[in-house]
Amino acid sequence: MAQFLGPAGPEAGPKQEQGSREDTTSIPIPGTPFRLSAAGRLLVAVDLQELLTNQGIPKQLAGRLAAQKEPEDVAKVLLNAFYLQSQGKLQNGPGYIRAGLEDGYDLLPQVANKLETRRRELENRLRTVETQREQRREEESRVAEEAAINLVIESLRPQELRELIAQAVASLPEPIVRRNPTLTNPFLRAKVYELACGEPLS
């Protein structure tokens, strides 16, 4: 029975499909050819018949089991087998796998706990990625707004600009402009843009 939990990792098993970009919506299960989604689903991107054959299941039986069973169910039984093997508690790997698939074994508690830990890691990673994306969107929006303000201000004649600054200072709350009633004040700049264009920044 092939050892997936050793240093060889997934390379010891059947060839996996190569994506054109890194999969960020799932996380690999170390030492196995499987991945885990944020929803806790086991994802299988390998040939199940080949995988079962590599674990000592006769080719014809492996083909039948692969055709009859859901990939996730096969993955659960194999993960149990890999764990038991790593603990030195699996005497008859092919027999355990066949019995597990035919009887519908669920994940062992120890395996389920390890998967839940990985799932939480993925959940935290996805949360961090989404936070970074939101920060980038906010920064891009800020840069775009600043560019729009600059374009409008630079297009104004000096006298027109002075008049708009005076209107902006008069219309804004006094605490906002008291210390800095110039165009370096971002609130004042935005108000000048609004007055010049007749519409607020989006």
Buried (B, 14 or more C-beta within 10 A) or exposed (E): BBEBBEEEBBEBBBEBEEEEEEEEEBBBBEBBBBBBBBEEEBBBBBBBBBBBBBBBBEEEBBBBBBEEBEBEBBBBBBBBBBBBBBEEEBEEBBEBBBEBBEEEBEBBEEBBEBBEEBBEEBBEEBEEEEEEEEEEEEEEEEEEBBEBBEEBBEEBEEEEBEBBBEBBBEEBEEEBBEEEBEBEBBEBBBBBBBBBEEEEBE
